[in-house]
Amino acid sequence: MTQITTEEKNQFHFIMISGEIDAGSSILLDNAFKEAVEKGKKRIAVNLSELSYISSAGLGVFISHLDEFEAEKIKLVLFGANESVREVFSILGLEKLLVMVGSEEEASNYLDE
Amino acid sequence: MSRNLTIGCSKTELVKLRQFTSDALEKKKVPDLQAHKLVLAVDEVCANLIIHANDCNPRNQIEFSIQFMPRQIIFTFRDRGVGFDINKYDSPSMEEIVSTRRQGGLGLMLVKRIMDKIEFSSEKNHNICRLIKSYP
């Protein structure tokens, strides 16, 4: 069961992913990003603490939006990923393309810079 | 020892495949982090077979099996879709994926980095894809 919720907190746009993101459910994450862009969100934090699994379809959503985020000057940070999920990002070296931190506080600090 | 599962070519079946694989690896006491990666590689190959080789037609089936050998785990997929040899697929570069804003292309890159060997063959009217993980 995959669930995506959003929340505005301290002028930041939080996207919380719970459960598993695979080829079937990655569209939910893609929609959440598209909605954030349409609403003009400039600082986005994605909470991965409740994410138990992500496949390339989910990674692809992050990667496919990077170019657009840079063009639109949107800041993106991911936080709270467990060890297995972090490992999946690092197999492809994505931690070099994405900002990934441990805690929500670190994520907020990054968005505040 | 071998374990078998048959699934229909629908993306919702991937949950079942992951659960089956994860249970089998857990019973064999494969460490969690390693098991997570093997489940991922299996999921990626199966998603490809469902989407690209079988056009998400739920009437088509994929037979999946896991064999535990003394120093190897062999994951086998059999289907009757359009044959697709992963080894002949040239993964796009990460720069290309980012600049073209595409979402595909990462899955097979993951599989190649996780597994030690990928074999593909077509026999009569079905295709066989084997993923092999070896242990020292």
gemmi code that builds the backbone of each chain (N, CA, C; Angstrom):
import gemmi

chains = {
    "A": [
        ("MET", (0.849, -1.203, 0.000), (0.000, 0.000, 0.000), (0.884, 1.252, 0.000)),
        ("THR", (0.669, 2.060, -1.004), (1.483, 3.271, -1.124), (0.629, 4.487, -0.807)),
        ("GLN", (1.175, 5.371, -0.031), (0.436, 6.578, 0.295), (1.344, 7.796, 0.192)),
        ("ILE", (0.828, 8.840, -0.430), (1.606, 10.066, -0.528), (0.787, 11.211, 0.031)),
        ("THR", (1.360, 11.912, 0.994), (0.633, 13.046, 1.576), (1.522, 14.285, 1.476)),
        ("THR", (0.890, 15.438, 1.432), (1.681, 16.673, 1.364), (1.272, 17.598, 2.496)),
        ("GLU", (2.195, 18.455, 2.856), (1.950, 19.354, 3.983), (2.811, 20.612, 3.819)),
        ("GLU", (2.260, 21.756, 4.178), (3.044, 22.999, 4.160), (3.523, 23.253, 5.586)),
        ("LYS", (4.813, 23.419, 5.732), (5.347, 23.648, 7.075), (6.536, 24.603, 6.964)),
        ("ASN", (6.546, 25.672, 7.753), (7.646, 26.658, 7.736), (7.985, 27.107, 6.317)),
        ("GLN", (6.988, 27.359, 5.520), (7.153, 27.801, 4.130), (7.784, 26.751, 3.215)),
        ("PHE", (7.882, 25.534, 3.702), (8.409, 24.468, 2.866), (7.274, 23.532, 2.475)),
        ("HIS", (7.431, 22.912, 1.311), (6.435, 21.951, 0.845), (6.958, 20.541, 1.143)),
        ("PHE", (6.275, 19.839, 2.033), (6.700, 18.487, 2.410), (5.887, 17.447, 1.655)),
        ("ILE", (6.603, 16.456, 1.110), (5.940, 15.316, 0.483), (6.361, 14.075, 1.277)),
        ("MET", (5.367, 13.392, 1.831), (5.674, 12.212, 2.643), (5.248, 10.956, 1.879)),
        ("ILE", (6.211, 10.037, 1.693), (5.891, 8.798, 0.970), (5.868, 7.642, 1.973)),
        ("SER", (4.778, 6.904, 2.000), (4.705, 5.723, 2.868), (4.520, 4.474, 2.020)),
        ("GLY", (5.165, 3.401, 2.431), (4.995, 2.118, 1.734), (6.027, 1.902, 0.644)),
        ("GLU", (5.554, 1.409, -0.496), (6.471, 1.007, -1.560), (6.207, 1.784, -2.845)),
        ("ILE", (7.292, 2.192, -3.504), (7.148, 2.850, -4.808), (7.746, 1.925, -5.867)),
        ("ASP", (6.889, 1.416, -6.744), (7.370, 0.542, -7.819), (6.803, 1.004, -9.158)),
        ("ALA", (6.904, 0.135, -10.173), (6.456, 0.512, -11.520), (4.962, 0.857, -11.540)),
        ("GLY", (4.203, 0.264, -10.617), (2.773, 0.533, -10.585), (2.416, 1.812, -9.847)),
        ("SER", (3.166, 2.129, -8.790), (2.780, 3.253, -7.935), (3.601, 4.530, -8.150)),
        ("SER", (4.634, 4.471, -8.995), (5.496, 5.644, -9.163), (4.738, 6.862, -9.714)),
        ("ILE", (3.642, 6.604, -10.405), (2.824, 7.685, -10.952), (2.317, 8.610, -9.839)),
        ("LEU", (2.073, 8.063, -8.662), (1.590, 8.872, -7.531), (2.626, 9.915, -7.134)),
        ("LEU", (3.894, 9.477, -7.124), (4.973, 10.395, -6.775), (5.159, 11.442, -7.870)),
        ("ASP", (5.059, 10.995, -9.101), (5.191, 11.906, -10.234), (4.098, 12.991, -10.162)),
        ("ASN", (2.883, 12.563, -9.862), (1.776, 13.522, -9.749), (2.024, 14.530, -8.622)),
        ("ALA", (2.591, 14.043, -7.507), (2.857, 14.931, -6.367), (3.877, 16.003, -6.756)),
        ("PHE", (4.892, 15.613, -7.531), (5.891, 16.580, -7.998), (5.275, 17.573, -8.983)),
        ("LYS", (4.475, 17.051, -9.918), (3.853, 17.920, -10.923), (2.957, 18.951, -10.251)),
        ("GLU", (2.222, 18.493, -9.250), (1.319, 19.380, -8.520), (2.118, 20.470, -7.786)),
        ("ALA", (3.227, 20.082, -7.178), (4.055, 21.039, -6.452), (4.582, 22.118, -7.406)),
        ("VAL", (5.005, 21.690, -8.596), (5.531, 22.638, -9.587), (4.407, 23.576, -10.059)),
        ("GLU", (3.253, 22.996, -10.342), (2.110, 23.807, -10.800), (1.710, 24.847, -9.770)),
        ("LYS", (1.806, 24.466, -8.493), (1.423, 25.395, -7.428), (2.531, 26.384, -7.102)),
        ("GLY", (3.632, 26.290, -7.836), (4.722, 27.245, -7.660), (5.581, 27.026, -6.426)),
        ("LYS", (5.615, 25.787, -5.903), (6.444, 25.498, -4.724), (7.915, 25.588, -5.111)),
        ("LYS", (8.690, 26.300, -4.305), (10.108, 26.483, -4.635), (11.039, 25.715, -3.711)),
        ("ARG", (10.500, 25.278, -2.562), (11.351, 24.530, -1.634), (10.615, 23.263, -1.203)),
        ("ILE", (11.124, 22.146, -1.696), (10.436, 20.867, -1.497), (11.297, 19.894, -0.677)),
        ("ALA", (10.690, 19.347, 0.373), (11.369, 18.328, 1.178), (10.583, 17.031, 1.083)),
        ("VAL", (11.262, 15.941, 0.722), (10.577, 14.655, 0.603), (10.976, 13.765, 1.783)),
        ("ASN", (9.962, 13.399, 2.556), (10.188, 12.569, 3.733), (10.125, 11.087, 3.341)),
        ("LEU", (11.276, 10.407, 3.449), (11.358, 8.998, 3.029), (11.347, 8.041, 4.221)),
        ("SER", (11.084, 8.582, 5.421), (11.232, 7.743, 6.622), (10.243, 6.570, 6.668)),
        ("GLU", (9.114, 6.697, 5.977), (8.137, 5.594, 5.965), (8.170, 4.817, 4.640)),
        ("LEU", (9.203, 5.076, 3.843), (9.326, 4.387, 2.557), (10.102, 3.082, 2.771)),
        ("SER", (9.482, 1.954, 2.468), (10.160, 0.681, 2.723), (10.841, 0.124, 1.473)),
        ("TYR", (10.417, 0.621, 0.294), (10.972, 0.062, -0.942), (10.826, 1.065, -2.073)),
        ("ILE", (11.864, 1.165, -2.899), (11.750, 1.993, -4.108), (12.450, 1.281, -5.254)),
        ("SER", (11.804, 1.219, -6.402), (12.445, 0.610, -7.573), (12.842, 1.732, -8.528)),
        ("SER", (13.409, 1.347, -9.669), (13.921, 2.348, -10.614), (12.818, 3.292, -11.101)),
        ("ALA", (11.570, 2.809, -11.092), (10.472, 3.668, -11.543), (10.373, 4.887, -10.618)),
        ("GLY", (10.554, 4.654, -9.323), (10.511, 5.746, -8.346), (11.738, 6.640, -8.466)),
        ("LEU", (12.915, 6.014, -8.623), (14.145, 6.795, -8.784), (14.022, 7.664, -10.029)),
        ("GLY", (13.427, 7.082, -11.067), (13.246, 7.795, -12.331), (12.425, 9.061, -12.167)),
        ("VAL", (11.454, 9.030, -11.252), (10.631, 10.217, -11.022), (11.516, 11.361, -10.487)),
        ("PHE", (12.358, 11.050, -9.514), (13.260, 12.080, -8.965), (14.168, 12.631, -10.068)),
        ("ILE", (14.789, 11.714, -10.808), (15.775, 12.101, -11.810), (15.139, 12.895, -12.957)),
        ("SER", (13.935, 12.477, -13.354), (13.303, 13.141, -14.509), (12.887, 14.577, -14.200)),
        ("HIS", (12.766, 14.912, -12.915), (12.372, 16.280, -12.558), (13.568, 17.200, -12.266)),
        ("LEU", (14.753, 16.622, -12.167), (15.934, 17.415, -11.762), (16.201, 18.607, -12.674)),
        ("ASP", (16.156, 18.350, -13.963), (16.464, 19.383, -14.941), (15.457, 20.539, -14.847)),
        ("GLU", (14.198, 20.156, -14.710), (13.126, 21.141, -14.568), (13.288, 21.947, -13.270)),
        ("PHE", (13.610, 21.263, -12.179), (13.781, 21.946, -10.896), (14.909, 22.965, -10.976)),
        ("GLU", (15.967, 22.591, -11.679), (17.099, 23.509, -11.801), (16.671, 24.738, -12.617)),
        ("ALA", (15.956, 24.484, -13.712), (15.500, 25.587, -14.560), (14.538, 26.510, -13.815)),
        ("GLU", (13.704, 25.927, -12.966), (12.694, 26.711, -12.233), (13.209, 27.200, -10.876)),
        ("LYS", (14.492, 26.935, -10.616), (15.101, 27.298, -9.332), (14.325, 26.733, -8.130)),
        ("ILE", (13.988, 25.464, -8.245), (13.296, 24.775, -7.156), (14.335, 23.967, -6.383)),
        ("LYS", (14.325, 24.146, -5.059), (15.264, 23.405, -4.217), (14.602, 22.132, -3.721)),
        ("LEU", (15.315, 21.014, -3.858), (14.755, 19.720, -3.451), (15.696, 19.032, -2.474)),
        ("VAL", (15.121, 18.492, -1.403), (15.935, 17.715, -0.467), (15.146, 16.466, -0.050)),
        ("LEU", (15.872, 15.360, 0.123), (15.255, 14.104, 0.565), (15.795, 13.802, 1.949)),
        ("PHE", (14.946, 13.326, 2.830), (15.477, 12.988, 4.159), (14.815, 11.736, 4.748)),
        ("GLY", (15.533, 11.133, 5.720), (14.972, 10.046, 6.509), (14.981, 8.662, 5.877)),
        ("ALA", (15.705, 8.487, 4.764), (15.691, 7.172, 4.098), (16.345, 6.105, 4.977)),
        ("ASN", (15.763, 4.921, 5.007), (16.398, 3.826, 5.756), (17.587, 3.279, 4.958)),
        ("GLU", (18.336, 2.383, 5.581), (19.585, 1.905, 4.984), (19.368, 1.224, 3.621)),
        ("SER", (18.344, 0.392, 3.528), (18.102, -0.337, 2.269), (17.737, 0.619, 1.138)),
        ("VAL", (16.904, 1.587, 1.439), (16.479, 2.553, 0.426), (17.678, 3.419, 0.004)),
        ("ARG", (18.478, 3.832, 0.985), (19.671, 4.639, 0.668), (20.610, 3.876, -0.251)),
        ("GLU", (20.737, 2.590, 0.034), (21.609, 1.723, -0.771), (21.159, 1.711, -2.244)),
        ("VAL", (19.854, 1.686, -2.477), (19.343, 1.670, -3.854), (19.748, 2.962, -4.586)),
        ("PHE", (19.640, 4.094, -3.899), (20.072, 5.363, -4.506), (21.575, 5.316, -4.808)),
        ("SER", (22.335, 4.716, -3.873), (23.786, 4.772, -4.044), (24.312, 3.776, -5.087)),
        ("ILE", (23.566, 2.705, -5.372), (24.010, 1.768, -6.425), (24.182, 2.533, -7.743)),
        ("LEU", (23.309, 3.502, -7.961), (23.358, 4.279, -9.210), (24.094, 5.610, -9.035)),
        ("GLY", (24.627, 5.844, -7.845), (25.351, 7.094, -7.597), (24.433, 8.311, -7.533)),
        ("LEU", (23.165, 8.093, -7.206), (22.207, 9.205, -7.228), (22.387, 10.174, -6.063)),
        ("GLU", (23.111, 9.724, -5.016), (23.324, 10.637, -3.895), (24.213, 11.810, -4.326)),
        ("LYS", (24.850, 11.668, -5.497), (25.668, 12.774, -6.013), (24.798, 13.772, -6.781)),
        ("LEU", (23.655, 13.326, -7.243), (22.766, 14.201, -8.018), (21.673, 14.815, -7.155)),
        ("LEU", (21.333, 14.109, -6.080), (20.250, 14.559, -5.208), (20.825, 14.909, -3.842)),
        ("VAL", (20.187, 15.849, -3.143), (20.628, 16.150, -1.786), (19.846, 15.241, -0.844)),
        ("MET", (20.575, 14.365, -0.140), (19.928, 13.439, 0.795), (20.510, 13.662, 2.176)),
        ("VAL", (19.667, 13.939, 3.146), (20.138, 14.141, 4.519), (19.373, 13.209, 5.454)),
        ("GLY", (19.833, 13.189, 6.726), (19.226, 12.251, 7.664), (17.896, 12.715, 8.239)),
        ("SER", (17.903, 13.925, 8.808), (16.725, 14.336, 9.576), (15.948, 15.475, 8.923)),
        ("GLU", (14.743, 15.681, 9.424), (13.904, 16.775, 8.943), (14.572, 18.120, 9.239)),
        ("GLU", (15.251, 18.186, 10.375), (15.928, 19.429, 10.757), (17.023, 19.774, 9.748)),
        ("GLU", (17.806, 18.760, 9.382), (18.853, 18.982, 8.374), (18.250, 19.399, 7.042)),
        ("ALA", (17.111, 18.783, 6.708), (16.434, 19.114, 5.450), (15.987, 20.580, 5.478)),
        ("SER", (15.405, 20.999, 6.596), (14.951, 22.391, 6.731), (16.124, 23.353, 6.655)),
        ("ASN", (17.217, 22.986, 7.312), (18.410, 23.846, 7.270), (18.907, 24.026, 5.842)),
        ("TYR", (18.896, 22.929, 5.088), (19.353, 23.004, 3.708), (18.444, 23.924, 2.892)),
        ("LEU", (17.133, 23.786, 3.077), (16.193, 24.603, 2.306), (16.279, 26.079, 2.700)),
        ("ASP", (16.741, 26.334, 3.919), (16.850, 27.700, 4.447), (18.092, 28.432, 3.949)),
        ("GLU", (19.069, 27.679, 3.488), (20.361, 28.267, 3.081), (20.180, 29.329, 1.993)),
    ],
    "B": [
        ("MET", (17.195, -26.910, -4.268), (15.814, -26.599, -3.919), (15.292, -25.461, -4.794)),
        ("SER", (14.062, -25.596, -5.229), (13.535, -24.578, -6.128), (12.136, -24.148, -5.673)),
        ("ARG", (11.847, -22.879, -5.832), (10.513, -22.351, -5.504), (9.939, -21.693, -6.743)),
        ("ASN", (8.653, -21.884, -6.972), (8.042, -21.374, -8.206), (6.820, -20.508, -7.948)),
        ("LEU", (6.640, -19.553, -8.851), (5.483, -18.658, -8.770), (5.067, -18.304, -10.204)),
        ("THR", (3.772, -18.292, -10.458), (3.292, -17.831, -11.765), (2.462, -16.574, -11.547)),
        ("ILE", (2.769, -15.546, -12.326), (1.996, -14.305, -12.187), (1.462, -13.852, -13.546)),
        ("GLY", (0.422, -13.030, -13.524), (-0.124, -12.448, -14.744), (0.644, -11.182, -15.077)),
        ("CYS", (0.593, -10.745, -16.339), (1.362, -9.568, -16.743), (0.642, -8.257, -16.425)),
        ("SER", (0.562, -7.995, -15.137), (-0.039, -6.750, -14.681), (0.897, -6.175, -13.617)),
        ("LYS", (1.060, -4.853, -13.605), (2.007, -4.235, -12.674), (1.641, -4.488, -11.210)),
        ("THR", (0.351, -4.730, -10.962), (-0.057, -4.983, -9.567), (0.493, -6.319, -9.059)),
        ("GLU", (0.897, -7.194, -9.974), (1.444, -8.496, -9.588), (2.858, -8.392, -9.009)),
        ("LEU", (3.494, -7.248, -9.207), (4.874, -7.077, -8.738), (4.973, -7.194, -7.211)),
        ("VAL", (3.932, -6.751, -6.523), (3.930, -6.839, -5.052), (4.049, -8.309, -4.637)),
        ("LYS", (3.275, -9.159, -5.332), (3.272, -10.598, -5.055), (4.665, -11.203, -5.306)),
        ("LEU", (5.267, -10.790, -6.412), (6.594, -11.289, -6.780), (7.643, -10.901, -5.720)),
        ("ARG", (7.567, -9.656, -5.279), (8.537, -9.191, -4.274), (8.367, -9.937, -2.961)),
        ("GLN", (7.115, -10.128, -2.565), (6.837, -10.834, -1.315), (7.344, -12.277, -1.380)),
        ("PHE", (7.088, -12.923, -2.497), (7.514, -14.306, -2.713), (9.042, -14.418, -2.641)),
        ("THR", (9.715, -13.493, -3.333), (11.188, -13.517, -3.379), (11.770, -13.223, -2.002)),
        ("SER", (11.206, -12.210, -1.366), (11.686, -11.803, -0.067), (11.502, -12.924, 0.977)),
        ("ASP", (10.360, -13.610, 0.930), (10.121, -14.736, 1.853), (11.126, -15.865, 1.629)),
        ("ALA", (11.379, -16.174, 0.342), (12.310, -17.259, 0.016), (13.725, -16.925, 0.496)),
        ("LEU", (14.136, -15.674, 0.309), (15.492, -15.270, 0.708), (15.616, -15.231, 2.232)),
        ("GLU", (14.536, -14.838, 2.875), (14.548, -14.781, 4.339), (14.684, -16.200, 4.922)),
        ("LYS", (13.957, -17.134, 4.313), (14.040, -18.528, 4.791), (15.452, -19.075, 4.641)),
        ("LYS", (16.159, -18.591, 3.615), (17.533, -19.047, 3.384), (18.539, -18.185, 4.143)),
        ("LYS", (18.020, -17.294, 4.968), (18.849, -16.422, 5.816), (19.825, -15.544, 5.031)),
        ("VAL", (19.404, -15.076, 3.882), (20.207, -14.099, 3.132), (20.115, -12.779, 3.908)),
        ("PRO", (21.255, -12.129, 4.205), (21.208, -10.889, 4.988), (20.268, -9.847, 4.358)),
        ("ASP", (19.594, -9.075, 5.219), (18.551, -8.132, 4.779), (18.937, -7.207, 3.633)),
        ("LEU", (20.109, -6.569, 3.778), (20.504, -5.566, 2.787), (20.728, -6.230, 1.419)),
        ("GLN", (21.348, -7.413, 1.454), (21.583, -8.172, 0.228), (20.253, -8.634, -0.370)),
        ("ALA", (19.373, -9.128, 0.488), (18.068, -9.612, 0.033), (17.285, -8.477, -0.623)),
        ("HIS", (17.360, -7.308, -0.030), (16.635, -6.143, -0.567), (17.078, -5.861, -2.007)),
        ("LYS", (18.387, -5.971, -2.257), (18.920, -5.699, -3.601), (18.495, -6.772, -4.594)),
        ("LEU", (18.493, -8.024, -4.143), (18.080, -9.117, -5.040), (16.603, -8.985, -5.397)),
        ("VAL", (15.788, -8.629, -4.402), (14.356, -8.415, -4.646), (14.188, -7.291, -5.676)),
        ("LEU", (14.985, -6.246, -5.520), (14.920, -5.106, -6.446), (15.235, -5.546, -7.885)),
        ("ALA", (16.316, -6.316, -8.051), (16.708, -6.747, -9.398), (15.616, -7.617, -10.038)),
        ("VAL", (15.042, -8.505, -9.232), (13.965, -9.377, -9.715), (12.757, -8.530, -10.135)),
        ("ASP", (12.422, -7.549, -9.308), (11.298, -6.643, -9.569), (11.509, -5.870, -10.877)),
        ("GLU", (12.744, -5.396, -11.072), (13.059, -4.605, -12.269), (12.903, -5.432, -13.550)),
        ("VAL", (13.453, -6.646, -13.515), (13.371, -7.495, -14.711), (11.914, -7.845, -15.000)),
        ("CYS", (11.173, -8.173, -13.946), (9.782, -8.566, -14.141), (8.943, -7.380, -14.637)),
        ("ALA", (9.210, -6.178, -14.106), (8.474, -4.987, -14.570), (8.723, -4.788, -16.061)),
        ("ASN", (9.967, -5.009, -16.490), (10.301, -4.899, -17.911), (9.549, -5.909, -18.753)),
        ("LEU", (9.512, -7.154, -18.262), (8.812, -8.201, -19.000), (7.319, -7.890, -19.098)),
        ("ILE", (6.751, -7.425, -17.995), (5.316, -7.111, -17.977), (5.006, -5.963, -18.953)),
        ("ILE", (5.789, -4.881, -18.839), (5.477, -3.665, -19.599), (5.914, -3.772, -21.067)),
        ("HIS", (7.176, -4.150, -21.286), (7.714, -4.099, -22.648), (7.510, -5.388, -23.454)),
        ("ALA", (7.676, -6.533, -22.786), (7.563, -7.787, -23.551), (6.117, -8.257, -23.674)),
        ("ASN", (5.264, -7.865, -22.711), (3.890, -8.385, -22.711), (2.822, -7.298, -22.715)),
        ("ASP", (3.260, -6.050, -22.890), (2.320, -4.955, -23.055), (1.238, -4.902, -21.965)),
        ("CYS", (1.604, -5.293, -20.749), (0.676, -5.285, -19.596), (-0.609, -6.079, -19.854)),
        ("ASN", (-0.506, -7.145, -20.636), (-1.687, -7.972, -20.889), (-1.826, -9.011, -19.773)),
        ("PRO", (-2.828, -8.839, -18.886), (-2.926, -9.719, -17.713), (-3.186, -11.185, -18.048)),
        ("ARG", (-3.592, -11.460, -19.312), (-3.814, -12.854, -19.697), (-2.484, -13.571, -19.959)),
        ("ASN", (-1.445, -12.801, -20.251), (-0.122, -13.417, -20.432), (0.468, -13.750, -19.065)),
        ("GLN", (1.230, -14.831, -19.041), (1.793, -15.232, -17.757), (3.315, -15.266, -17.764)),
        ("ILE", (3.862, -15.067, -16.582), (5.305, -15.203, -16.396), (5.518, -16.253, -15.316)),
        ("GLU", (6.349, -17.241, -15.650), (6.695, -18.244, -14.635), (8.032, -17.850, -14.046)),
        ("PHE", (8.056, -17.790, -12.739), (9.265, -17.351, -12.049), (9.733, -18.449, -11.103)),
        ("SER", (11.037, -18.670, -11.047), (11.529, -19.639, -10.067), (12.834, -19.175, -9.440)),
        ("ILE", (13.056, -19.625, -8.223), (14.309, -19.331, -7.513), (14.954, -20.663, -7.159)),
        ("GLN", (16.202, -20.810, -7.557), (16.935, -22.037, -7.202), (18.092, -21.672, -6.287)),
        ("PHE", (18.182, -22.356, -5.204), (19.302, -22.127, -4.282), (20.335, -23.216, -4.494)),
        ("MET", (21.490, -22.820, -5.005), (22.584, -23.754, -5.235), (23.599, -23.509, -4.116)),
        ("PRO", (24.589, -24.404, -3.983), (25.559, -24.216, -2.888), (26.218, -22.827, -2.876)),
        ("ARG", (26.603, -22.318, -4.035), (27.250, -21.001, -4.043), (26.580, -19.998, -4.964)),
        ("GLN", (25.376, -20.291, -5.314), (24.662, -19.412, -6.249), (23.176, -19.380, -5.955)),
        ("ILE", (22.570, -18.243, -6.281), (21.105, -18.193, -6.322), (20.756, -17.866, -7.771)),
        ("ILE", (19.865, -18.669, -8.344), (19.476, -18.449, -9.740), (17.982, -18.096, -9.808)),
        ("PHE", (17.697, -16.936, -10.384), (16.319, -16.477, -10.561), (15.980, -16.637, -12.043)),
        ("THR", (14.909, -17.360, -12.343), (14.562, -17.609, -13.746), (13.155, -17.106, -14.078)),
        ("PHE", (13.061, -16.400, -15.207), (11.761, -15.943, -15.706), (11.506, -16.622, -17.053)),
        ("ARG", (10.299, -17.148, -17.229), (9.889, -17.679, -18.527), (8.638, -16.957, -18.966)),
        ("ASP", (8.618, -16.482, -20.194), (7.402, -15.850, -20.704), (7.310, -16.073, -22.209)),
        ("ARG", (6.172, -15.702, -22.776), (5.968, -15.884, -24.215), (5.814, -14.553, -24.924)),
        ("GLY", (6.334, -13.502, -24.316), (6.201, -12.174, -24.913), (7.268, -11.922, -25.972)),
        ("VAL", (7.436, -10.658, -26.301), (8.458, -10.265, -27.270), (9.817, -10.396, -26.582)),
        ("GLY", (10.696, -11.202, -27.156), (12.000, -11.433, -26.531), (12.822, -10.151, -26.405)),
        ("PHE", (13.445, -9.979, -25.254), (14.240, -8.776, -25.023), (15.494, -9.166, -24.244)),
        ("ASP", (16.633, -9.117, -24.912), (17.885, -9.519, -24.267), (18.529, -8.317, -23.576)),
        ("ILE", (18.505, -8.356, -22.248), (19.060, -7.253, -21.450), (20.519, -6.984, -21.808)),
        ("ASN", (21.246, -8.074, -22.089), (22.679, -7.908, -22.376), (22.936, -7.085, -23.636)),
        ("LYS", (21.957, -7.065, -24.520), (22.144, -6.312, -25.761), (21.611, -4.891, -25.642)),
        ("TYR", (21.042, -4.597, -24.486), (20.468, -3.262, -24.277), (21.551, -2.325, -23.759)),
        ("ASP", (21.735, -1.243, -24.456), (22.743, -0.269, -24.070), (22.077, 0.778, -23.174)),
        ("SER", (22.386, 0.732, -21.881), (21.757, 1.695, -20.967), (22.170, 3.113, -21.313)),
        ("PRO", (21.220, 4.066, -21.270), (21.600, 5.460, -21.498), (22.461, 5.945, -20.334)),
        ("SER", (23.254, 6.980, -20.554), (24.067, 7.494, -19.453), (23.182, 8.300, -18.519)),
        ("MET", (23.660, 8.496, -17.285), (22.886, 9.257, -16.311), (22.657, 10.692, -16.804)),
        ("GLU", (23.691, 11.278, -17.436), (23.572, 12.660, -17.950), (22.436, 12.734, -18.972)),
        ("GLU", (22.403, 11.702, -19.827), (21.370, 11.653, -20.861), (19.973, 11.554, -20.236)),
        ("ILE", (19.869, 10.724, -19.200), (18.574, 10.547, -18.528), (18.116, 11.862, -17.900)),
        ("VAL", (19.057, 12.555, -17.228), (18.705, 13.820, -16.569), (18.318, 14.875, -17.601)),
        ("SER", (19.136, 15.028, -18.644), (18.897, 16.118, -19.586), (17.679, 15.895, -20.472)),
        ("THR", (17.313, 14.632, -20.689), (16.126, 14.391, -21.523), (14.871, 14.239, -20.661)),
        ("ARG", (15.037, 14.340, -19.341), (13.921, 14.259, -18.383), (13.131, 12.968, -18.529)),
        ("ARG", (13.818, 11.921, -18.915), (13.120, 10.642, -19.084), (13.088, 9.862, -17.768)),
        ("GLN", (12.093, 8.970, -17.654), (11.968, 8.216, -16.403), (12.488, 6.793, -16.527)),
        ("GLY", (12.682, 6.316, -17.743), (13.127, 4.933, -17.898), (14.631, 4.824, -18.045)),
        ("GLY", (15.112, 3.604, -18.056), (16.532, 3.383, -18.329), (17.360, 3.038, -17.109)),
        ("LEU", (16.815, 3.337, -15.922), (17.591, 3.091, -14.707), (17.495, 1.636, -14.236)),
        ("GLY", (16.393, 0.991, -14.555), (16.127, -0.349, -14.023), (17.161, -1.379, -14.416)),
        ("LEU", (17.464, -1.429, -15.705), (18.406, -2.444, -16.163), (19.828, -2.123, -15.721)),
        ("MET", (20.083, -0.820, -15.517), (21.373, -0.402, -14.969), (21.531, -0.997, -13.557)),
        ("LEU", (20.449, -0.951, -12.785), (20.460, -1.527, -11.429), (20.692, -3.037, -11.475)),
        ("VAL", (19.968, -3.710, -12.370), (20.069, -5.171, -12.457), (21.503, -5.588, -12.779)),
        ("LYS", (22.108, -4.874, -13.731), (23.477, -5.213, -14.137), (24.462, -5.006, -12.994)),
        ("ARG", (24.187, -4.010, -12.141), (25.109, -3.758, -11.021), (24.889, -4.695, -9.850)),
        ("ILE", (23.683, -5.251, -9.739), (23.373, -6.115, -8.596), (23.728, -7.579, -8.883)),
        ("MET", (23.411, -8.039, -10.089), (23.610, -9.450, -10.410), (25.006, -9.704, -10.980)),
        ("ASP", (25.487, -10.952, -10.845), (26.801, -11.283, -11.385), (26.709, -11.715, -12.836)),
        ("LYS", (25.579, -12.279, -13.201), (25.448, -12.768, -14.566), (23.985, -12.705, -14.994)),
        ("ILE", (23.775, -12.298, -16.227), (22.414, -12.274, -16.781), (22.441, -13.088, -18.064)),
        ("GLU", (21.575, -14.080, -18.150), (21.515, -14.902, -19.366), (20.149, -14.758, -19.996)),
        ("PHE", (20.127, -14.743, -21.317), (18.852, -14.654, -22.008), (18.831, -15.654, -23.150)),
        ("SER", (17.733, -16.369, -23.290), (17.627, -17.260, -24.452), (16.172, -17.355, -24.901)),
        ("SER", (15.999, -17.610, -26.180), (14.652, -17.823, -26.715), (14.571, -19.250, -27.216)),
        ("GLU", (13.565, -19.968, -26.768), (13.404, -21.368, -27.188), (12.007, -21.550, -27.734)),
        ("LYS", (11.901, -22.051, -28.943), (10.598, -22.237, -29.588), (9.754, -20.979, -29.407)),
        ("ASN", (8.695, -21.082, -28.581), (7.840, -19.904, -28.443), (7.918, -19.247, -27.081)),
        ("HIS", (8.983, -19.518, -26.359), (9.117, -18.775, -25.097), (10.540, -18.276, -24.848)),
        ("ASN", (10.622, -17.293, -23.969), (11.920, -16.680, -23.634), (12.282, -17.039, -22.199)),
        ("ILE", (13.573, -17.178, -21.998), (14.043, -17.459, -20.639), (15.084, -16.408, -20.260)),
        ("CYS", (14.879, -15.798, -19.114), (15.866, -14.843, -18.611), (16.317, -15.340, -17.247)),
        ("ARG", (17.630, -15.470, -17.089), (18.188, -15.982, -15.836), (19.086, -14.940, -15.188)),
        ("LEU", (18.862, -14.705, -13.919), (19.723, -13.788, -13.156), (20.493, -14.638, -12.162)),
        ("ILE", (21.800, -14.469, -12.155), (22.609, -15.310, -11.271), (23.414, -14.464, -10.291)),
        ("LYS", (23.284, -14.815, -9.020), (24.084, -14.162, -7.988), (24.989, -15.221, -7.377)),
        ("SER", (26.292, -14.976, -7.412), (27.247, -15.962, -6.886), (27.793, -15.505, -5.551)),
        ("TYR", (28.132, -16.472, -4.729), (28.736, -16.175, -3.436), (30.090, -16.864, -3.330)),
        ("PRO", (31.076, -16.204, -2.745), (32.406, -16.787, -2.666), (32.437, -18.040, -1.777)),
    ],
}
model = gemmi.Model(1)
for chain_id, residues in chains.items():
    chain = gemmi.Chain(chain_id)
    for i, (resn, *xyz) in enumerate(residues, 1):
        res = gemmi.Residue()
        res.name, res.seqid = resn, gemmi.SeqId(i, " ")
        for name, pos in zip(("N", "CA", "C"), xyz):
            atom = gemmi.Atom()
            atom.name, atom.element = name, gemmi.Element(name[0])
            atom.pos, atom.b_iso = gemmi.Position(*pos), 0.0
            res.add_atom(atom)
        chain.add_residue(res)
    model.add_chain(chain)
structure = gemmi.Structure()
structure.add_model(model)
structure.setup_entities()
